[in-house]
Each structure stands twice: as structure tokens, then as C-alpha cells.
């Protein structure tokens, strides 16, 4: 069934596109050229992914890309995207889904998303969740834990020591490939008992930010510098996000433990929810 995924310019979105393409079928991607590397569109097209260049706030482009699609996976709400852009793009995606007659929307959200949150990015995601829940048909909101992966700007920032963030903050680090597997399962979800499902998803174990930095090969500077290697500042909402304890509930499914445990937990949650 045709599926359109936004945010392929970000590491998790690109990984999800690859997983959906490996499964087979009509996979489409929307890439924002202002956020993407120069050859990304060519690489996606070379892999058989129908790819359009543009931003998620282009309603006409979105509707064209979503025409005859069964599912839209909205994965463009990256932590490094400004909160006001996150909400505007989510509204455009919901509008395009309704206009194009899309029957399923999968939103890649984050643990802690809530319209009442003081963190502007989490608040924007909370409002985006409310918008997606109003879409006719089926929706799945994947509230991911802090996600890391290859060729991802936030992962690179964490590997450099996450300047300004609290290294003692607790997370359940989630590998981008495991998030992608959950997205594939959400797209394949059949005959749900609950049409609008929110799925919290973390990695196999809790770790503090300092441990994740060490895992990624970085180090925590003794005197944190709020600047990134390219000279830009890590946005305040990202520093706050990294500095929070953001763990899924104990009974939430985990990913990445093994195909027999983590994968089965996710599939079970999607089937029974």
C-alpha cells in the first residue's frame, strides 16, 4: 500500500524510509532541501523511493505527494526543528491527509509531549498529537525516547558532549533502526480495536545522558561550551529536552532487545491497542 514519509532529511526519517522500502511497495518521501545533504534526493530515488523536494508547509505539494496513499508517516518533527515550525508542519500534514483521503497517519512524537509543557518543542508536539487524533480513520502516535542513529545532526551533537545539557538526565536511548521497525509495524497494523493509538517506545535499558555520550564515542567537557562544532548554538529547547528524565512507563514496550522480545512487544501493543 502506498506510504508517504516526511522528514527523510533527518536520520530517523531516512532510516524509516529505508525500512519501508526494504519491505517493498510504493514508498514516497518528502525531503526539505534546506535541511538535507546535497545528494540525498538522488540516493533515495536510486533506491526506488519516489521523492519530492519541498517543505511540509507546502499544502499543494503535500496533497500531490499523498494522492492515493494509504498512510502518511510524519517524521519531520525533529528536535532541532523550531517548535513553531513543528506545529505548522503537523497542521499541513493533517490537512493534506484529509484532502487526499489518506486513511492512516503515523506521527513520530516524543516522550513528554504535552500541550501544557513548558518546553516549547514538547508542547508543539502535544498539540500536533491532538491534531492527528482528529484525522478520520486510523492514527498511531509513536512517542519515542531520545533517538540516536547514523548521519543525524542531534546524534552528532550528543556525541560532541551535548553542550550545556545535564549528563545525569535519564533516558531510554532508542536506536533509529528500532524506531523504523515500529513505524513499519504501525503502517501494517490491521483492524485495530482502537483507531487512535499512542505508543510510548524506548530502548532496552535506561541510561543517563553521560553514558549515551560515552557510547557514541564522545566526552563530556569539563567546562561545557554552549556552541556546537559548526559554531551554532544548541537550541534552548533541545538542551532542556536532553536535560530531562524522559523514560517510558515500566509496562511500555521496549525495542531493540531482540526480535523475540522487543519486536514482539511492539507488535502486540499495536495489535491489542
NORSUL-V389596 format. One record per residue. N is the residue number from 0. PSI is psi in radians with two decimals (* if undefined). OMEGA is omega in whole degrees, -180 to 180 (none if undefined). NEAR is the number of other C-alpha atoms within 12 Angstrom. Layout:
n->N psi->PSI omega->OMEGA near->NEAR
n->N psi->PSI omega->OMEGA near->NEAR
//
This chain:
n->0 psi->2.37 omega->-177 near->24
n->1 psi->2.39 omega->179 near->29
n->2 psi->2.37 omega->176 near->42
n->3 psi->2.31 omega->178 near->50
n->4 psi->2.24 omega->176 near->53
n->5 psi->2.84 omega->176 near->48
n->6 psi->0.43 omega->-180 near->46
n->7 psi->-0.15 omega->178 near->47
n->8 psi->-0.25 omega->178 near->41
n->9 psi->2.71 omega->-177 near->41
n->10 psi->-0.95 omega->180 near->38
n->11 psi->-0.71 omega->179 near->45
n->12 psi->-0.74 omega->180 near->46
n->13 psi->-0.68 omega->178 near->44
n->14 psi->-0.67 omega->178 near->36
n->15 psi->-0.68 omega->177 near->45
n->16 psi->-0.78 omega->-180 near->48
n->17 psi->-0.73 omega->-180 near->33
n->18 psi->-0.71 omega->179 near->30
n->19 psi->-0.68 omega->179 near->39
n->20 psi->-0.64 omega->179 near->30
n->21 psi->-0.59 omega->178 near->18
n->22 psi->-0.53 omega->179 near->21
n->23 psi->2.95 omega->180 near->18
n->24 psi->-3.03 omega->-177 near->21
n->25 psi->1.82 omega->180 near->27
n->26 psi->2.24 omega->-180 near->40
n->27 psi->2.59 omega->180 near->44
n->28 psi->2.49 omega->173 near->51
n->29 psi->2.13 omega->-176 near->45
n->30 psi->2.21 omega->175 near->44
n->31 psi->1.93 omega->-175 near->32
n->32 psi->-0.34 omega->179 near->22
n->33 psi->-0.26 omega->-179 near->16
n->34 psi->-0.08 omega->-171 near->26
n->35 psi->2.72 omega->172 near->28
n->36 psi->2.77 omega->-170 near->21
n->37 psi->-0.64 omega->-174 near->15
n->38 psi->0.20 omega->-176 near->15
n->39 psi->-0.80 omega->-178 near->30
n->40 psi->-0.76 omega->-180 near->28
n->41 psi->-0.69 omega->179 near->20
n->42 psi->-0.73 omega->179 near->22
n->43 psi->-0.77 omega->179 near->32
n->44 psi->-0.62 omega->177 near->22
n->45 psi->-0.43 omega->178 near->14
n->46 psi->0.10 omega->178 near->23
n->47 psi->0.21 omega->-180 near->21
n->48 psi->2.17 omega->176 near->33
n->49 psi->2.04 omega->-169 near->28
n->50 psi->2.32 omega->176 near->36
n->51 psi->2.54 omega->177 near->32
n->52 psi->2.31 omega->177 near->31
n->53 psi->3.05 omega->-179 near->28
n->54 psi->2.83 omega->-178 near->32
n->55 psi->-0.19 omega->178 near->46
n->56 psi->0.11 omega->175 near->27
n->57 psi->1.62 omega->-173 near->25
n->58 psi->-0.72 omega->-179 near->25
n->59 psi->-0.81 omega->179 near->20
n->60 psi->-0.75 omega->180 near->27
n->61 psi->-0.79 omega->-179 near->41
n->62 psi->-0.68 omega->178 near->28
n->63 psi->-0.77 omega->-179 near->27
n->64 psi->-0.52 omega->-177 near->38
n->65 psi->-0.07 omega->-176 near->44
n->66 psi->2.24 omega->180 near->25
n->67 psi->0.12 omega->178 near->26
n->68 psi->2.58 omega->176 near->32
n->69 psi->-0.64 omega->-173 near->32
n->70 psi->2.48 omega->164 near->44
n->71 psi->2.18 omega->172 near->54
n->72 psi->1.97 omega->-179 near->52
n->73 psi->1.77 omega->-177 near->52
n->74 psi->0.34 omega->-176 near->47
n->75 psi->-0.12 omega->-176 near->47
n->76 psi->1.15 omega->180 near->45
n->77 psi->2.59 omega->179 near->43
n->78 psi->-0.47 omega->-179 near->46
n->79 psi->-0.04 omega->176 near->33
n->80 psi->2.39 omega->-178 near->32
n->81 psi->2.46 omega->-177 near->25
n->82 psi->-0.74 omega->-178 near->32
n->83 psi->-0.54 omega->177 near->23
n->84 psi->-0.69 omega->178 near->24
n->85 psi->-0.82 omega->-177 near->36
n->86 psi->-0.74 omega->179 near->34
n->87 psi->-0.74 omega->-178 near->26
n->88 psi->-0.67 omega->178 near->37
n->89 psi->-0.72 omega->179 near->45
n->90 psi->-0.69 omega->179 near->33
n->91 psi->-0.71 omega->180 near->32
n->92 psi->-0.77 omega->179 near->49
n->93 psi->-0.76 omega->178 near->41
n->94 psi->-0.74 omega->179 near->31
n->95 psi->-0.66 omega->179 near->36
n->96 psi->-0.74 omega->-180 near->44
n->97 psi->-0.78 omega->-179 near->31
n->98 psi->-0.64 omega->-177 near->23
n->99 psi->-0.08 omega->-180 near->30
n->100 psi->0.47 omega->178 near->25
n->101 psi->2.36 omega->-174 near->34
n->102 psi->-0.09 omega->-179 near->34
n->103 psi->2.33 omega->175 near->46
n->104 psi->2.27 omega->175 near->50
n->105 psi->2.09 omega->180 near->51
n->106 psi->2.18 omega->174 near->53
n->107 psi->1.79 omega->-178 near->47
n->108 psi->-2.70 omega->-176 near->44
n->109 psi->2.59 omega->172 near->41
n->110 psi->2.37 omega->179 near->39
n->111 psi->-0.07 omega->179 near->35
n->112 psi->2.27 omega->-178 near->36
n->113 psi->2.27 omega->180 near->22
n->114 psi->-0.41 omega->-178 near->21
n->115 psi->0.04 omega->-177 near->15
n->116 psi->2.43 omega->173 near->20
n->117 psi->-0.42 omega->175 near->19
n->118 psi->2.04 omega->-172 near->27
n->119 psi->-0.60 omega->-179 near->31
n->120 psi->-0.78 omega->178 near->38
n->121 psi->-0.61 omega->177 near->39
n->122 psi->-0.73 omega->179 near->29
n->123 psi->-0.69 omega->178 near->36
n->124 psi->-0.65 omega->177 near->45
n->125 psi->-0.72 omega->177 near->35
n->126 psi->-0.64 omega->177 near->29
n->127 psi->-0.69 omega->177 near->42
n->128 psi->-0.74 omega->179 near->41
n->129 psi->-0.68 omega->178 near->27
n->130 psi->-0.79 omega->-178 near->30
n->131 psi->-0.62 omega->-179 near->42
n->132 psi->-0.27 omega->180 near->27
n->133 psi->-0.09 omega->-179 near->24
n->134 psi->2.29 omega->176 near->33
n->135 psi->2.56 omega->180 near->21
n->136 psi->-2.40 omega->-173 near->27
n->137 psi->2.43 omega->172 near->37
n->138 psi->2.53 omega->175 near->42
n->139 psi->2.16 omega->176 near->44
n->140 psi->2.02 omega->179 near->41
n->141 psi->1.84 omega->179 near->46
n->142 psi->1.59 omega->-174 near->42
n->143 psi->2.69 omega->168 near->45
n->144 psi->3.10 omega->176 near->44
n->145 psi->2.12 omega->-171 near->44
n->146 psi->2.43 omega->178 near->44
n->147 psi->2.68 omega->-179 near->39
n->148 psi->-3.12 omega->-178 near->31
n->149 psi->2.59 omega->174 near->20
n->150 psi->0.87 omega->-177 near->22
n->151 psi->2.22 omega->-173 near->29
n->152 psi->-0.72 omega->-179 near->30
n->153 psi->-0.71 omega->177 near->34
n->154 psi->-0.72 omega->178 near->35
n->155 psi->-0.70 omega->179 near->29
n->156 psi->-0.70 omega->178 near->40
n->157 psi->-0.72 omega->179 near->42
n->158 psi->-0.48 omega->179 near->30
n->159 psi->0.04 omega->177 near->32
n->160 psi->0.06 omega->179 near->37
n->161 psi->1.13 omega->-173 near->44
n->162 psi->2.21 omega->177 near->38
n->163 psi->-0.24 omega->-177 near->30
n->164 psi->2.76 omega->-178 near->35
n->165 psi->1.98 omega->-177 near->28
n->166 psi->-0.24 omega->-180 near->31
n->167 psi->-0.07 omega->-180 near->21
n->168 psi->2.40 omega->-175 near->27
n->169 psi->2.33 omega->177 near->27
n->170 psi->2.99 omega->171 near->38
n->171 psi->1.33 omega->-169 near->40
n->172 psi->2.30 omega->-174 near->44
n->173 psi->2.14 omega->178 near->40
n->174 psi->2.39 omega->-176 near->35
n->175 psi->-0.58 omega->178 near->38
n->176 psi->-0.57 omega->178 near->29
n->177 psi->-0.61 omega->173 near->37
n->178 psi->-0.74 omega->179 near->49
n->179 psi->-0.69 omega->179 near->42
n->180 psi->-0.66 omega->177 near->37
n->181 psi->-0.65 omega->178 near->48
n->182 psi->-0.74 omega->177 near->50
n->183 psi->-0.74 omega->179 near->37
n->184 psi->-0.65 omega->179 near->30
n->185 psi->-0.65 omega->178 near->41
n->186 psi->-0.56 omega->-177 near->41
n->187 psi->-0.05 omega->-177 near->28
n->188 psi->2.25 omega->-177 near->32
n->189 psi->2.53 omega->173 near->22
n->190 psi->1.05 omega->-178 near->17
n->191 psi->2.52 omega->175 near->23
n->192 psi->-0.55 omega->178 near->14
n->193 psi->1.99 omega->-174 near->20
n->194 psi->-0.46 omega->-179 near->28
n->195 psi->1.88 omega->-173 near->31
n->196 psi->2.37 omega->172 near->31
n->197 psi->2.13 omega->-175 near->34
n->198 psi->1.87 omega->173 near->42
n->199 psi->2.43 omega->-174 near->39
n->200 psi->2.12 omega->177 near->49
n->201 psi->3.05 omega->176 near->43
n->202 psi->-3.09 omega->-172 near->41
n->203 psi->-0.30 omega->180 near->28
n->204 psi->2.78 omega->177 near->25
n->205 psi->2.56 omega->177 near->26
n->206 psi->2.56 omega->175 near->26
n->207 psi->2.89 omega->-175 near->27
n->208 psi->-0.63 omega->179 near->41
n->209 psi->-0.69 omega->178 near->31
n->210 psi->-0.69 omega->179 near->27
n->211 psi->-0.71 omega->177 near->39
n->212 psi->-0.78 omega->179 near->33
n->213 psi->-0.71 omega->179 near->20
n->214 psi->-0.67 omega->-178 near->22
n->215 psi->0.05 omega->174 near->25
n->216 psi->0.15 omega->-179 near->17
n->217 psi->-2.96 omega->177 near->21
n->218 psi->2.68 omega->179 near->24
n->219 psi->2.07 omega->180 near->28
n->220 psi->2.53 omega->180 near->22
n->221 psi->-0.56 omega->176 near->10
n->222 psi->1.62 omega->-174 near->13
n->223 psi->2.28 omega->176 near->19
n->224 psi->2.14 omega->-176 near->21
n->225 psi->0.08 omega->180 near->23
n->226 psi->2.57 omega->176 near->22
n->227 psi->2.91 omega->-178 near->23
n->228 psi->-0.53 omega->-180 near->18
n->229 psi->0.08 omega->178 near->12
n->230 psi->-0.16 omega->-180 near->11
n->231 psi->2.77 omega->-180 near->14
n->232 psi->2.47 omega->172 near->19
n->233 psi->2.13 omega->-175 near->33
n->234 psi->2.58 omega->-177 near->27
n->235 psi->-0.65 omega->-179 near->26
n->236 psi->-0.46 omega->178 near->28
n->237 psi->-0.75 omega->176 near->33
n->238 psi->-0.75 omega->179 near->33
n->239 psi->-0.74 omega->179 near->27
n->240 psi->-0.82 omega->-179 near->41
n->241 psi->-0.45 omega->-176 near->46
n->242 psi->0.01 omega->-179 near->26
n->243 psi->2.66 omega->168 near->27
n->244 psi->1.89 omega->-177 near->26
n->245 psi->1.52 omega->-179 near->34
n->246 psi->2.48 omega->174 near->34
n->247 psi->2.81 omega->176 near->32
n->248 psi->2.72 omega->-176 near->21
n->249 psi->-0.51 omega->-178 near->15
n->250 psi->0.09 omega->179 near->14
n->251 psi->2.61 omega->178 near->28
n->252 psi->2.53 omega->175 near->38
n->253 psi->2.77 omega->-179 near->41
n->254 psi->2.69 omega->174 near->39
n->255 psi->-0.04 omega->180 near->30
n->256 psi->-0.83 omega->175 near->22
n->257 psi->2.81 omega->177 near->15
n->258 psi->-0.51 omega->-176 near->17
n->259 psi->-0.48 omega->-176 near->14
n->260 psi->-1.16 omega->-178 near->17
n->261 psi->-0.87 omega->-179 near->27
n->262 psi->-0.70 omega->-180 near->30
n->263 psi->-0.65 omega->179 near->22
n->264 psi->-0.75 omega->-180 near->31
n->265 psi->-0.81 omega->-179 near->39
n->266 psi->-0.67 omega->180 near->30
n->267 psi->-0.73 omega->-180 near->23
n->268 psi->-0.66 omega->-180 near->30
n->269 psi->-0.49 omega->-178 near->37
n->270 psi->-0.73 omega->-174 near->23
n->271 psi->-0.33 omega->-178 near->18
n->272 psi->* omega->none near->27
//
